[in-house]
Amino acid sequence: MSTIAIVYHSTYGHTKLQAEAVFRGAQSVPTIEARLYTAEEAAARLDELDAADAIIFGCPTYMGSMSAGMKVFVEAAAKKWFTLAWKNKVAGAFTNSSSFSGDKLNTLLGLVINAMQHGMIFVGLGMMPSSNRPEEMNRIAGPGPEAHNRVGSFVGPMSASFQVNPPAAPPQGDLETAEMYGRRVAEITLQFIRGKTA
């Protein structure tokens, strides 16, 4: 059995819904055990993450950067950097903000850099924009809320909740994107583990 940890911070509940979707996707892959941790729980149980084969990080984008709650976890996890305890683990990341952009890319890049500092191997989204509704790319309004990867990210899932409270937001397409990403990270993790033992 391989283990994937999803570590997330959420204040209003939008990113929690995204994290749960990533969890469902990872858990759907045979021989994968997914575990969901809030950033606070993960900071208090860092040694448990040592046993994970992959860690997926997620947080909201606040003022163009990762949330303070995730930053607290990142700084607590710095003690793992000294021994490179997470070296060669698979990593991933996701984020949510209240607009299409919100400078979410900056948040994902911060999470990627954190993973690189730990020597991890990062998995991108691997999905074209509006992959399930490509015809919507020809509209001035762009892809609708049912579209997968409607924001057009390649680093990791980005969801846009605007000023809509959960569970109405993030929309279905954004959550399905997160679920597919969880499955992708899990499948690549298994490929990586098999390759190491071959």
C-alpha positions in Angstrom: 0.0 0.0 0.0 1.3 3.4 -1.0 0.4 6.6 1.0 -0.4 10.0 -0.3 -0.8 12.9 2.2 -2.9 15.9 1.3 -2.0 18.9 3.5 -4.2 21.9 3.1 -5.1 25.2 4.8 -8.6 26.6 4.4 -10.3 29.6 6.2 -13.7 29.8 4.6 -14.1 26.2 3.3 -13.4 26.6 -0.4 -10.0 25.1 -0.3 -11.2 22.3 2.0 -13.7 21.3 -0.7 -10.8 21.3 -3.2 -8.7 19.2 -0.8 -11.5 16.7 -0.4 -11.7 16.4 -4.2 -8.0 15.8 -4.4 -8.3 13.2 -1.7 -11.2 11.4 -3.5 -9.1 11.2 -6.7 -6.0 9.9 -5.0 -8.1 7.4 -2.9 -9.8 6.1 -6.1 -6.5 4.5 -7.3 -6.0 0.9 -6.2 -3.3 0.3 -3.6 -3.3 4.0 -2.6 -4.2 5.1 0.9 -4.9 8.8 0.9 -4.7 10.8 4.1 -6.1 14.3 4.6 -4.5 16.7 7.0 -5.2 20.3 7.8 -2.0 22.4 7.8 -2.3 22.6 11.6 -2.6 18.9 12.0 0.3 18.2 9.6 2.6 20.7 11.5 1.9 18.8 14.7 2.4 15.4 13.1 5.3 16.0 10.7 6.9 12.6 11.4 3.8 10.9 9.8 4.5 12.7 6.6 8.0 11.0 6.5 6.2 7.7 5.7 4.1 9.2 2.8 5.2 8.4 -0.7 3.7 11.7 -1.9 2.5 15.0 -0.4 0.1 17.3 -2.1 0.0 20.9 -0.7 -3.0 23.2 -1.0 -4.1 26.6 0.3 -6.0 29.6 -0.7 -4.3 32.5 -2.4 -4.5 35.6 -0.2 -3.1 38.9 -1.5 -1.3 37.1 -4.3 0.5 34.6 -2.2 0.0 31.5 0.0 -2.1 31.9 3.1 -0.6 32.5 6.5 -1.8 29.1 7.7 0.1 27.3 5.0 3.1 29.4 5.6 3.1 28.4 9.2 3.2 24.7 8.1 5.9 25.3 5.5 8.1 27.0 8.2 7.4 24.2 10.7 8.3 21.6 8.1 11.7 23.3 7.5 13.1 21.0 10.2 12.6 18.1 7.7 14.8 20.1 5.2 17.9 19.6 7.4 17.9 15.8 6.8 16.1 15.9 3.4 13.6 13.6 5.0 11.2 14.2 2.1 13.8 13.9 -0.7 12.5 12.0 -3.8 8.9 12.0 -2.5 6.3 13.0 -5.2 4.7 16.4 -4.7 1.8 18.4 -6.0 -0.1 21.6 -5.2 -3.5 23.3 -5.7 -5.0 26.7 -4.8 -8.2 28.7 -4.8 -9.0 32.4 -4.9 -11.9 34.7 -5.3 -11.3 35.6 -8.9 -10.1 33.9 -12.1 -6.5 35.1 -11.5 -5.9 36.6 -8.1 -2.2 35.9 -8.8 -2.8 32.2 -8.0 0.3 31.2 -10.0 2.4 32.9 -7.4 0.9 30.7 -4.7 1.5 27.5 -6.7 5.1 28.6 -7.5 5.7 29.1 -3.8 4.4 25.6 -3.1 6.6 24.2 -5.9 9.7 26.0 -4.6 8.9 24.6 -1.1 8.8 21.1 -2.6 12.0 21.7 -4.5 13.7 22.9 -1.3 12.8 19.5 0.1 14.2 17.6 -2.9 10.7 16.4 -4.0 9.5 15.5 -7.5 6.7 17.8 -8.6 3.7 16.6 -10.7 1.9 19.2 -12.8 -1.8 19.2 -13.9 -1.3 17.5 -17.3 -4.6 18.8 -18.6 -5.5 21.2 -21.4 -7.6 24.3 -20.7 -11.3 23.5 -20.8 -10.4 19.9 -21.6 -14.0 18.6 -21.4 -15.5 21.6 -23.2 -13.0 22.7 -25.7 -15.6 24.6 -27.8 -16.0 27.0 -24.9 -12.5 28.3 -25.6 -14.1 30.0 -28.6 -16.4 32.3 -26.5 -15.5 35.7 -25.4 -16.6 34.7 -21.9 -14.4 31.7 -21.9 -15.1 28.3 -20.2 -18.0 28.0 -17.9 -18.1 26.6 -14.3 -18.5 23.0 -15.5 -15.2 23.1 -17.5 -12.2 21.2 -16.4 -9.1 23.5 -15.9 -11.2 26.5 -16.9 -8.5 28.9 -15.6 -5.9 27.2 -17.8 -3.3 26.2 -15.3 -0.5 23.7 -16.0 1.2 23.7 -12.6 -1.7 22.4 -10.5 -5.5 22.9 -10.1 -6.6 26.5 -9.7 -10.2 27.1 -8.6 -12.1 30.4 -8.6 -14.9 30.9 -6.0 -15.5 34.6 -6.4 -17.7 35.8 -3.4 -19.8 32.7 -3.3 -19.9 30.7 -0.1 -19.2 27.0 0.0 -20.6 24.5 -0.9 -21.9 26.4 -3.9 -18.3 27.3 -4.8 -15.8 26.2 -6.0 -17.9 25.0 -9.0 -18.3 21.5 -10.2 -15.7 21.8 -13.0 -13.0 23.1 -10.6 -13.7 20.3 -8.1 -13.6 17.6 -10.8 -10.3 19.1 -12.0 -9.0 18.7 -8.4 -10.2 15.1 -8.3 -8.5 14.2 -11.5 -5.3 15.8 -10.3 -5.4 13.7 -7.1 -5.8 10.6 -9.3 -2.9 11.7 -11.6 -0.5 12.3 -8.7 -1.5 8.9 -7.2 -0.9 7.1 -10.6 2.4 8.8 -11.1 3.4 8.0 -7.5 2.8 4.3 -8.2 4.8 4.4 -11.4 7.7 6.0 -9.6 7.6 3.5 -6.8 7.5 0.6 -9.2 10.4 2.1 -11.1 12.5 2.3 -7.9 11.9 -1.3 -7.1 12.5 -2.7 -10.6 
